[in-house]
Amino acid sequence: MTQAGIPEDSGLDDRVPLALTSDRMRAADRRRLDFASLTVRERFAVLLLDLARSHGRRTENGIELAVPLSKQELAGSIGASREMVQRLLKDLRERKVVITLQRP
């Protein structure tokens, strides 16, 4: 057994996990660079789409996020202020794109 837990006779060696980690890090770096070139509005839209894909559940009213997030948490995720997220959410609510619920 190698240090990475790969059986010696597998034909793989310790470089495989390192290569996978390296690929993932390059992809994450690429995504950060892509994200940095977007406007705050675009970053917020990408975040909402990602959250809908990963934590959304389909309801009769659309897709509900199964994870409650504060405006501050959303802002931190896109590198924006809480006030900017408030304005973006207000605009999306007025255009009937999103419905937000008050947190208890």
WOTA-V709141 format. One record per residue. SS is DSSP state (2 for helix, 1 for strand, 0 for the rest). NEAR is the number of other ideal C-beta (glycine too) atoms within 12 Angstrom. D_FIRST is the distance of its C-alpha to the first C-alpha in whole Angstrom. Layout:
BEGIN
((SS & NEAR & D_FIRST) (SS & NEAR & D_FIRST))
END
This chain:
BEGIN
((0 & 12 & 0) (0 & 17 & 4) (0 & 12 & 7) (0 & 18 & 8) (0 & 13 & 6) (0 & 18 & 6) (0 & 12 & 4) (2 & 13 & 5) (2 & 9 & 8) (2 & 13 & 9) (0 & 10 & 12) (0 & 18 & 11) (0 & 18 & 10) (0 & 17 & 10) (2 & 15 & 14) (2 & 19 & 14) (2 & 17 & 14) (2 & 17 & 16) (2 & 15 & 18) (2 & 16 & 19) (2 & 15 & 20) (2 & 14 & 22) (2 & 14 & 24) (2 & 14 & 24) (2 & 14 & 26) (2 & 14 & 28) (2 & 14 & 29) (2 & 14 & 30) (2 & 14 & 32) (2 & 14 & 34) (2 & 17 & 35) (2 & 16 & 36) (2 & 12 & 38) (2 & 14 & 40) (2 & 23 & 40) (2 & 16 & 42) (0 & 12 & 44) (0 & 19 & 46) (0 & 16 & 49) (2 & 24 & 48) (2 & 19 & 50) (2 & 19 & 47) (2 & 28 & 44) (2 & 33 & 45) (2 & 23 & 46) (2 & 24 & 42) (2 & 30 & 41) (2 & 29 & 43) (2 & 18 & 42) (2 & 20 & 38) (2 & 25 & 39) (2 & 22 & 41) (2 & 15 & 38) (2 & 14 & 35) (2 & 17 & 37) (1 & 18 & 41) (1 & 16 & 42) (1 & 12 & 45) (1 & 12 & 48) (0 & 7 & 52) (0 & 11 & 52) (1 & 15 & 50) (1 & 20 & 46) (1 & 19 & 46) (1 & 26 & 43) (0 & 15 & 41) (0 & 16 & 40) (0 & 16 & 43) (0 & 24 & 43) (0 & 17 & 46) (2 & 25 & 48) (2 & 17 & 46) (2 & 18 & 43) (2 & 34 & 44) (2 & 24 & 45) (2 & 17 & 42) (2 & 23 & 40) (2 & 31 & 42) (0 & 20 & 44) (0 & 27 & 47) (0 & 17 & 50) (2 & 19 & 50) (2 & 15 & 54) (2 & 23 & 53) (2 & 31 & 50) (2 & 20 & 53) (2 & 19 & 56) (2 & 31 & 53) (2 & 29 & 53) (2 & 16 & 57) (2 & 18 & 57) (2 & 20 & 55) (2 & 15 & 56) (2 & 13 & 60) (0 & 11 & 59) (0 & 11 & 57) (0 & 19 & 54) (0 & 27 & 52) (0 & 17 & 53) (0 & 23 & 52) (0 & 13 & 53) (0 & 8 & 54) (0 & 10 & 51) (0 & 4 & 52))
END
